[in-house]
Amino acid sequence: MKYHVITLGCPKNAVDSEGMHGLLQEQGHQAAEAPEGADVIIVNTCSFIARARDETVDVLQGLAQALRPEQRLIAAGCMAQSHPERLLAEVPALHATLGTQEWMRISEVVGSAPLIPLTPVTRSVPVILPVNVAKAEPATLGEYGDWRTTAIKRHVTGPSAYLKISDGCNLRCAFCSIPSFKGDMRSKPVGAILGEARELVAAGVQEIVLVAQHLTDYGRDLRLQDGLATLLHELAQVVPEDRWIRLMYAYPQSITRGVMAALATHPQLCRYLDMPLQHAHPATLRRMRRPPDTEKTKALLHELRLMVPDITLRTTFIVGFPGETREEYQALLAFLEEMRFDRAGFFRYSQEAGTPAALLPNQVSERVKERRFNEASALQQAIAQEQNRRWVGRSLRVLVEGQGTAEDGTPLVVGRSFRDAPEIDGLVWARGIATTGSFIDVKVTHATPYDLWGMPVTAPELVTA
């Protein structure tokens, strides 16, 4: 049987999709390049905000309209966990839904008889209560195993791969609905992570990106002391020094000196840290149910830059959170000016049903959200260009992702430096031809707000044009 997997949402979903690929291939099924050529179409859904859920429904409805009588359509992942009733109501052509902790059932659900229609999987759907009054629990795993300890061969393409080290979150931020359907954080044991890392290295992966809802809380449920730092030191023993390990979604209140020391010590660890701060004014942060000590955050950022020279710092902020006054918003802009982040993304606040923030007074108008989003983005764009200019005249190691063509027709190498996370940050461009998945050195000659341009430094892998 042929299958096709479509992944929506974050990199954590991408890891689960790769796991489904691996399980189906072990069962003898074959991947199809497009939905049209598949017997089974699997959509790994996203439920982060209302816009993501609407996109999920649109994608499923589009696929359902083109579905042939013998094809099956399956919804897996976050929205299948959080809003299965809506999916089944708005996409009646669905044959099955699988929640976030049930994706390992995919082989059973796909089965081996493509012409027999399936019925939606019957399971207990948790009641989604506001996260301030409900302690969310993980979905029941039953007889289907546990993603944390089950050995599954990943289906990985390209030079980079995500490695999920935990799922769920112990935080209860006022704006976030994830704990209501993902539950509390559950860490994957160190041994299981090391085994998966070894497999990725053996498969030729050049960059392993560690992801979780709350990366720096890793190991708390396993009673590990300084869990993330411990894991990083262990990973450095199994991942060669000429590969990359990148950290995403590191919350600032849990970044320890042990983590900083690991970043400064091990050459495998990219000197890059993604830490979603969400705001800078203490009053806004209190309403968000986030740590409100902005001065402590500033001290942490200064210490990071001191302990880990040339570290690239990335963050995200929410504008237009309920009650955000002009004074609070201006404090955010001042914080951006002072801290000079290399990368920063902005979200317009989304009012999510079932979250405490949805019930807060003084909801900000869409017009004001849009204006603040545009103003903050423009300020950060100027800061990012200044930060990029610091690299002009210097050489960077670049992981080649493909080839492009310049306006004059000459070939271009397209890649990323340690400063650029896949699918999120900018690119490095250099004239020449190089093998995808190889590393080359590029001397930077020009900087834009997002990308760097340069000339290749002589390397055996590179053929200059």
C-alpha positions in Angstrom: 0.0 0.0 0.0 1.2 3.5 -0.7 0.8 6.4 1.8 1.5 10.1 1.9 2.1 12.1 5.1 1.4 15.9 5.2 2.8 17.7 8.3 1.2 20.9 9.6 2.5 23.0 12.5 5.8 22.8 14.5 8.9 20.6 14.3 7.6 18.4 17.1 4.9 17.3 14.7 7.6 16.6 12.1 9.3 14.1 14.5 6.0 12.2 14.9 5.5 12.2 11.2 8.9 10.7 10.7 8.0 8.0 13.2 4.8 7.2 11.3 6.9 6.9 8.1 9.2 4.5 9.9 6.4 2.3 11.2 4.6 2.1 7.9 7.8 1.3 6.0 8.7 -1.4 8.5 5.2 -2.9 7.7 6.1 -2.9 4.0 4.1 0.1 2.9 5.6 2.6 0.4 5.7 6.4 0.5 4.0 8.2 -2.3 5.4 11.6 -3.4 2.0 13.2 -3.7 -1.5 12.6 -2.2 -2.8 11.6 -5.7 -0.6 8.6 -5.8 -1.4 7.3 -2.3 -3.9 4.8 -1.0 -3.8 6.4 2.4 -3.3 10.2 3.1 -2.3 11.1 6.6 -2.4 14.7 7.9 -0.5 15.4 11.1 -2.6 18.3 12.3 -1.9 21.5 14.3 -4.0 23.0 17.0 -1.8 25.8 18.3 -4.2 28.7 17.6 -7.5 29.2 15.8 -5.8 30.2 12.6 -3.8 26.9 12.7 -7.0 24.9 13.3 -8.8 26.6 10.4 -5.8 25.8 8.1 -6.0 22.2 9.2 -9.7 22.0 8.4 -9.1 23.7 5.0 -6.3 21.2 4.1 -8.4 18.2 5.1 -11.5 19.5 3.2 -9.4 20.1 0.1 -8.0 16.6 0.3 -11.5 15.2 1.0 -12.9 16.8 -2.1 -10.3 15.1 -4.3 -10.5 11.8 -2.6 -11.1 8.8 -4.8 -13.5 6.1 -3.5 -10.7 3.7 -2.7 -8.5 6.2 -0.8 -8.4 6.8 2.9 -8.0 10.1 4.8 -6.6 10.0 8.4 -6.1 13.0 10.7 -3.4 12.6 13.4 -1.8 14.8 16.0 -2.8 17.9 17.9 -6.1 18.9 16.5 -7.1 15.2 16.3 -6.5 15.2 20.0 -8.0 18.6 21.0 -10.9 18.9 18.6 -11.8 15.5 17.1 -15.5 16.3 17.1 -15.0 19.4 14.9 -12.8 17.4 12.5 -15.4 14.6 12.1 -18.2 17.2 11.7 -16.5 19.4 9.1 -14.6 16.6 7.3 -17.1 13.7 7.2 -14.8 11.9 4.7 -12.3 11.2 7.4 -11.7 7.5 8.0 -9.9 7.8 11.4 -8.4 10.2 13.9 -5.3 9.6 16.0 -4.4 11.8 19.0 -0.9 13.0 19.9 -0.1 9.9 22.0 -1.7 7.5 19.5 0.3 8.0 16.4 2.1 4.7 17.0 -1.2 3.0 16.1 -0.8 4.1 12.5 0.2 0.7 11.2 -2.9 -0.9 12.8 -5.2 1.9 11.4 -3.8 1.7 7.9 -4.0 -2.0 7.9 -3.5 -4.0 4.8 -6.7 -3.9 2.8 -7.0 -0.6 1.0 -10.6 -1.1 -0.3 -12.2 -1.6 3.1 -13.4 1.7 4.7 -12.4 2.4 8.2 -14.5 3.9 10.9 -13.2 6.7 13.2 -11.1 5.3 16.0 -13.3 5.1 19.2 -11.5 6.6 22.2 -12.1 8.7 25.2 -11.8 12.4 24.4 -10.6 14.5 27.3 -12.8 17.4 28.4 -10.8 20.6 27.6 -11.1 23.0 30.6 -9.4 26.3 31.1 -5.8 25.5 32.0 -6.0 27.5 35.2 -8.6 25.2 36.7 -7.7 21.8 35.1 -4.6 19.8 35.5 -4.2 18.4 32.0 -3.3 14.7 31.8 -1.7 12.9 28.9 -3.8 10.9 26.6 -4.2 7.2 27.6 -1.6 5.1 26.0 -3.2 1.8 26.7 -1.7 -1.2 24.9 -0.1 0.9 22.1 3.1 1.7 23.8 5.0 4.8 24.8 6.8 7.1 22.3 9.5 7.8 24.9 10.8 4.2 25.1 9.6 2.4 21.9 12.4 2.1 19.4 11.2 3.3 16.0 13.3 3.8 12.9 12.9 7.4 11.7 12.4 8.2 8.1 14.7 11.2 7.6 15.4 13.2 4.5 17.8 16.1 4.2 20.9 17.1 6.2 18.9 18.2 9.3 16.6 16.3 11.6 14.5 17.2 14.7 14.9 15.1 17.9 12.0 15.5 20.4 13.4 15.1 23.9 10.1 15.7 25.8 6.4 16.3 25.1 3.8 18.3 27.1 4.5 21.2 29.4 4.4 22.0 33.1 3.9 25.7 32.6 0.4 27.2 32.5 0.9 30.4 30.5 -2.4 32.3 30.3 -2.4 32.4 26.5 -1.6 28.8 25.7 -3.9 25.8 25.3 -1.2 23.2 24.6 -1.2 21.7 28.2 -4.9 21.2 28.0 -4.5 18.5 25.3 -0.8 17.6 25.6 -0.7 17.3 29.4 2.3 17.8 31.7 5.9 17.4 30.5 7.1 13.8 29.9 10.8 13.4 29.2 12.3 10.8 27.0 15.0 8.9 28.9 18.6 9.8 28.2 19.4 6.4 26.9 16.6 6.5 24.3 17.7 10.0 23.2 21.3 8.9 22.8 20.1 5.8 20.8 18.1 8.0 18.4 21.0 10.4 18.0 23.3 7.6 17.1 20.8 6.4 14.5 20.5 9.9 13.0 24.3 10.2 12.8 24.6 6.8 11.2 21.9 7.9 8.6 24.1 10.8 7.6 22.3 13.6 9.4 24.6 16.6 9.8 22.5 18.7 12.2 20.3 17.4 15.1 17.8 20.0 16.4 16.6 19.3 19.9 12.9 20.3 20.4 10.3 20.2 23.1 7.5 22.4 24.4 9.9 23.4 27.3 13.4 22.3 26.4 15.2 23.6 29.5 12.8 21.7 31.8 14.1 18.4 30.4 14.5 15.7 33.0 12.6 17.2 35.9 10.1 14.4 35.8 13.0 11.9 35.7 14.5 13.6 38.8 17.7 14.5 36.9 19.9 17.2 38.4 20.4 19.9 35.7 18.8 17.6 33.2 19.4 19.5 30.0 23.1 20.1 30.8 23.5 16.4 31.7 21.9 15.4 28.4 24.0 17.8 26.3 27.2 16.4 27.8 26.1 12.9 27.0 25.1 13.8 23.5 28.5 15.2 22.9 29.9 11.8 23.5 27.9 10.1 20.7 27.6 12.9 18.1 30.9 13.6 16.3 32.5 17.0 16.7 32.0 17.8 13.0 28.2 17.7 13.3 25.8 20.2 14.8 23.4 20.0 17.7 21.0 22.9 18.0 18.7 23.9 20.9 15.1 25.2 20.3 12.4 26.4 22.7 14.7 27.1 25.8 12.7 29.0 28.4 14.9 31.6 30.2 14.0 30.8 33.8 15.5 27.3 33.4 18.7 28.1 31.6 21.4 27.1 34.0 25.1 27.8 34.1 25.5 24.1 33.3 23.7 24.6 30.0 25.8 27.7 29.3 29.0 25.8 30.1 28.0 23.0 27.7 27.3 25.5 24.9 30.7 27.0 25.5 32.6 23.7 25.7 31.4 21.2 23.1 32.1 22.1 19.5 29.0 20.1 18.4 26.7 22.5 20.2 25.7 25.4 18.0 26.3 28.7 19.8 22.6 29.4 19.3 19.7 29.6 21.7 16.1 30.1 21.0 14.3 31.4 24.1 10.7 32.6 23.8 10.4 35.6 26.1 6.9 36.7 25.0 7.1 40.2 26.5 9.3 42.6 28.5 7.0 44.6 30.8 6.5 43.0 34.2 2.8 43.8 34.3 2.1 42.2 30.9 4.2 39.1 31.9 2.2 38.7 35.2 -1.0 38.7 33.2 0.6 36.1 30.9 1.6 34.0 33.9 5.2 34.3 32.9 8.2 35.2 35.1 7.9 39.0 35.5 11.5 39.8 36.5 12.8 41.6 33.3 16.0 42.7 35.0 16.8 39.1 35.8 16.2 38.2 32.1 18.6 41.0 31.1 21.3 39.7 33.5 20.8 36.2 32.0 21.3 37.5 28.5 24.4 39.4 29.4 25.8 36.3 31.1 25.1 34.2 28.1 26.9 36.5 25.8 29.8 36.6 28.3 30.1 32.8 28.8 29.4 31.9 25.1 31.1 34.4 22.8 29.4 35.0 19.5 26.2 33.2 20.6 23.2 33.9 18.5 20.1 34.7 20.5 16.6 34.3 19.1 13.3 35.0 20.8 9.6 35.6 20.2 7.2 38.2 21.5 3.4 38.6 21.6 1.9 42.0 20.8 -1.6 43.0 21.7 -2.0 40.8 24.7 -5.1 41.7 26.7 -4.5 44.9 28.7 -1.3 45.8 26.9 -1.1 49.6 27.4 1.0 51.9 25.2 3.4 52.2 28.1 3.8 48.4 28.3 4.3 48.2 24.5 6.9 50.9 24.5 8.8 49.0 27.2 8.9 46.0 24.8 10.4 48.3 22.1 12.9 49.7 24.5 13.9 46.1 25.5 14.5 45.2 21.9 16.6 48.3 21.4 18.7 47.5 24.5 19.2 43.7 24.1 19.8 43.6 20.3 18.6 40.1 19.5 20.0 38.5 16.4 16.6 37.1 15.6 13.1 37.9 16.9 9.7 36.9 15.8 6.4 38.5 16.6 2.9 37.1 17.1 -0.4 39.0 17.2 -2.2 37.8 20.3 -4.8 35.1 19.5 -7.8 34.8 21.8 -8.0 31.0 22.5 -11.1 29.6 24.0 -10.5 27.8 27.2 -7.4 29.8 28.2 -7.4 32.3 31.1 -6.3 35.1 28.8 -9.4 34.7 26.7 -11.4 35.9 29.7 -9.2 38.9 30.6 -10.7 42.4 30.3 -9.4 45.1 27.9 -8.9 42.9 24.9 -6.8 44.8 22.3 -8.4 45.6 19.0 -7.1 43.9 15.8 -6.2 47.3 14.4 -3.9 48.1 17.3 -2.4 44.6 17.2 -1.6 45.0 13.5 0.0 48.4 14.0 2.2 47.2 16.9 3.1 44.0 15.0 4.3 46.1 12.0 6.2 48.6 14.2 8.0 46.0 16.3 8.9 44.0 13.2 10.4 47.0 11.5 12.5 47.9 14.5 13.8 44.3 14.8 14.5 44.2 11.1 16.9 47.1 11.5 18.5 45.5 14.6 18.9 42.2 12.7 20.7 43.9 9.9 23.2 45.5 12.3 23.8 42.2 14.0 24.4 40.5 10.6 26.8 43.3 9.5 29.1 42.2 12.4 29.9 39.1 10.3 31.1 40.9 7.2 34.7 40.1 6.6 34.6 36.9 8.8 34.3 33.3 7.7 31.4 31.0 8.7 31.0 27.3 8.5 27.9 26.7 6.3 25.8 23.5 6.0 24.8 23.2 2.3 21.1 22.8 1.7 20.9 23.1 -2.1 21.8 25.2 -5.1 20.4 28.4 -6.6 21.2 30.6 -9.5 22.3 34.3 -9.5 20.8 36.9 -11.8 23.7 36.5 -14.2 23.2 32.8 -14.4 26.1 31.6 -12.3 25.4 28.9 -9.7 24.9 29.7 -6.0 25.4 27.6 -3.0 22.4 27.9 -0.5 23.0 27.0 3.1 22.8 27.9 6.8 25.4 28.9 9.4 25.2 28.0 13.1 23.3 31.3 13.4 20.3 30.0 11.3 17.8 27.4 12.5 16.2 25.4 9.7 12.8 26.7 8.3 12.9 29.7 10.7 16.0 31.9 10.2 17.9 33.2 7.2 20.3 31.7 4.7 23.9 32.1 3.6 24.5 32.4 -0.2 27.8 31.9 -1.9 28.9 31.6 -5.6 29.8 28.1 -6.6 28.6 24.5 -6.5 28.7 22.2 -3.5 27.2 18.9 -2.4 23.9 19.1 -0.4 24.7 18.0 3.2 28.3 19.0 3.1 30.0 21.8 5.1 31.9 24.6 3.4 33.5 27.8 4.7 32.2 31.1 3.4 33.7 34.5 3.9 30.9 37.0 4.3 31.0 40.0 2.0 27.4 41.4 2.4 24.6 41.4 4.9 20.9 41.9 4.7 18.4 41.8 7.6 17.8 38.1 7.1 20.6 36.6 4.9 24.3 36.7 4.5 26.2 36.7 1.1 29.8 35.7 0.6 32.5 33.9 -1.3 33.5 30.3 -0.7 36.8 29.7 1.0 38.7 26.9 -0.8 37.5 23.5 0.3 37.7 20.0 -1.2 34.0 19.7 -1.5 33.6 23.0 -3.4 33.8 23.7 -7.1 33.7 27.5 -7.7 32.1 28.9 -10.7 
